Amino acid sequence: MKYDVIDAIISPKTHLNVLSRAEVNKLLDTSKGGLYNIFRNCALAVLNSGSNLDDGKELLERYKSFDIRLLQEERGIKLELKNAPAIAFVDGKMIKGINEHLFAVLRDVIYVSDEITDNPNFDLQTQDGITNAVFHILRNAELLRSGEEPNLVVCWGGHSISRHEYDYTKEVGYQMGLRGLDICTGCGPGAMKGPMKGATIGHSKQRIKKGQYLGITEPGIIAAESPNPIVNNLVIMPDIEKRLEAFVRTGHGIVVFPGGVGTAEEILYILGILLHPENGEIPFPLIFTGPASAADYFNEIDRFIARTIGQEAQKLYEIIINDPVNVARKMRQGIDAVKNFRRINDDAYYFNWMLTIDAPFQEPFVPNHQNMRNLQLDDSLDHHHLAANLRRVFSGIVAGNVKDEGIRAIEQHGLFEIKGDVEIMELMDQLLSSFVEQHRMKLPGREYRPCYKIVK
């Protein structure tokens, strides 16, 4: 099948006007140590914004002939695109928001390579070193707003939710926008777009002209969750762990909408962190919400949490069904408590330095067959460490479902094996089966083929 494509030469509107010769050479280098492939794949995902495609492997195969090259000129740089998705253009001109996102990708790929990965000043083997790296990436992207009071709500949820659930996320976003709250999401469609879309209306009614619609993604997932055009600040983190840390360091509260395994991964991540003994006194409002159709999803999640990481974890969140106004009010109240706590403890409003994040939540987890098989999943672990390993299970399933490398690994070596205590495996099997039954693994209507098998 042929897909409409366009050739174009574009200039930056906001980000990164000049590059050094060394940086240009890195971006043109197609070897394993070069940056061309990661830059090309992230750029292709940005250009695919607005598409319903949620399969990283299929996107790369659909546009095999796509190419992107840097043109170094006296006045700065330009990008030459060959066979780019036509959806990124209107009457032959690139949509401005997509232009901004494209050069944001360029900015972050270069910065992480030059200033983080190859910089001895960042020790990425230590907890403080990783947190420092996350801070510097966000600061370089100009996403940290000093001098402003806490108001950023992180919204998590599925990219392929139903229209009814999507409309609910918009209504919650609208109610939060009316209360002066900004929105941060994983930047994709579905529950990542809806709250932003609703908040734009709420902000407009309140004459808020500088609302922040922050999108945080990473190279492995961006192809399956192309940035939505409402995002006005996009940042590409190096991996999923730094992406998740960026959410909890910058956000002042979290609203979780219905989703699938990716949303379950995010829930286990934040609960595992909040369960750490050193975080017991830190306020962090956490609300699970959706319309009536989402009740079963959250009931299954709640049941799984209770029987794996315990009732202490259940106390860290509130489930609110079909009540957007209540969600917004509770979040506003919770963020006010965050403000008071940080003021008393002299902590920054724009970055949560006090939060302790253990190594298992920071170390990049490579979801290959051996690592998935070797995960320890039993009751001998502390609850926050068990949450870390359960999070990794779901991260691996996300990779096998939608990430290019994960899909290819399953095709080559067969299904991921997940094994552990019998009770935990039974609970895992029941939870994942409920996701399949509710059509929450992939786009509704598409038959789901598991990328895993439970070994009891």
Buried (B, 14 or more C-beta within 10 A) or exposed (E): EEEEBBEBEBBBEEBBEEBEEEBBEBBEEEEEEBBBEBBBBBBBBBBBBBBEBBBBBBBBEBBEEBBBBBEEEEEEBBBBBEBBBEBBBEEEEBBEBBBBBBBBBBBBBBBBBBBBEEBEEBEBEEBEBBBBBBBBBBEBBEBBBEEEBBBBBBBBBBBBBBEEBBBBBBBBBBBBBBBBBBBBBBBBBBBBBBBBBBBBBBBEEEEBEEBBBBBBBBBBBBBBBBBBBBBBBBBBBBBBBBBBBBBBBBBBBBBBBBBBBBBBBBBBBBBBBBBBEEBEEBBBBBBBBBBEBBBBBBEBBBBBBBBBBBEBBBEBBBBBBBBBBBBBBBBBEBBBBBBEBBEEEEBBBBBBEBBBBBEBBBBEBBBBBEEBEEBEBEEEBBBBBBBBBBBBBBBBBBBBBBBBBBBEBBEEEEBBBBBBBEEBBEBBBBBBEBBBEBBBBBBEEEEBEBBBEBEE
